[in-house]
């Protein structure tokens, strides 16, 4: 079984999420590529933060600490 396509897709997704978080941490305005709504970084629960758009198309959960 050839996993190279799956590995490339996961690597691309990780790189895209990393760029998104870097831009948000610099205070830049980032919009969701799906709905064009602003992506905001919010504390969702103790020890976690969430980068998400208003509609939920983009939703990245981060563990802090």
C-alpha positions as semicolon CSV with decimal commas, in nm:
position;residue;x (nm);y (nm);z (nm)
1;X;0,000;0,000;0,000
2;X;0,134;0,344;-0,098
3;X;0,097;0,601;0,179
4;X;0,293;0,877;0,005
5;X;-0,019;1,068;-0,109
6;X;-0,173;1,052;0,237
7;X;0,154;1,159;0,402
8;X;0,186;1,454;0,161
9;X;-0,173;1,563;0,231
10;X;-0,113;1,549;0,608
11;X;0,215;1,741;0,577
12;X;0,048;2,009;0,365
13;X;-0,239;2,040;0,614
14;X;0,003;2,072;0,907
15;X;0,205;2,340;0,724
16;X;-0,113;2,534;0,642
17;X;-0,229;2,524;1,007
18;X;0,117;2,631;1,126
19;X;0,113;2,934;0,890
20;X;-0,238;3,023;1,011
21;X;-0,130;3,016;1,376
22;X;0,185;3,217;1,304
23;X;-0,019;3,489;1,134
24;X;-0,272;3,499;1,419
25;X;0,006;3,519;1,679
26;X;0,148;3,822;1,497
27;X;-0,189;3,996;1,524
28;X;-0,271;3,973;1,155
29;X;-0,626;3,938;1,028
30;X;-0,677;3,599;0,869
31;X;-0,990;3,497;0,680
32;X;-1,132;3,149;0,633
33;X;-1,065;3,020;0,279
34;X;-1,413;2,863;0,269
35;X;-1,649;3,134;0,398
36;X;-1,425;3,445;0,398
37;X;-1,512;3,522;0,762
38;X;-1,240;3,634;1,004
39;X;-1,064;3,360;1,199
40;X;-1,028;3,441;1,568
41;X;-0,818;3,285;1,840
42;X;-1,020;3,224;2,158
43;X;-0,964;3,040;2,485
44;X;-1,217;2,760;2,469
45;X;-1,156;2,571;2,793
46;X;-0,878;2,558;3,053
47;X;-0,552;2,465;2,884
48;X;-0,687;2,494;2,529
49;X;-0,727;2,764;2,264
50;X;-0,924;2,744;1,942
51;X;-0,867;2,918;1,609
52;X;-1,199;2,927;1,430
53;X;-1,415;3,123;1,192
54;X;-1,770;3,232;1,273
55;X;-1,930;2,946;1,076
56;X;-1,690;2,678;1,199
57;X;-1,541;2,590;0,857
58;X;-1,196;2,646;1,006
59;X;-1,152;2,499;1,352
60;X;-0,808;2,429;1,499
61;X;-0,780;2,319;1,863
62;X;-0,453;2,398;2,040
63;X;-0,329;2,253;2,365
64;X;-0,150;2,519;2,570
65;X;0,132;2,456;2,810
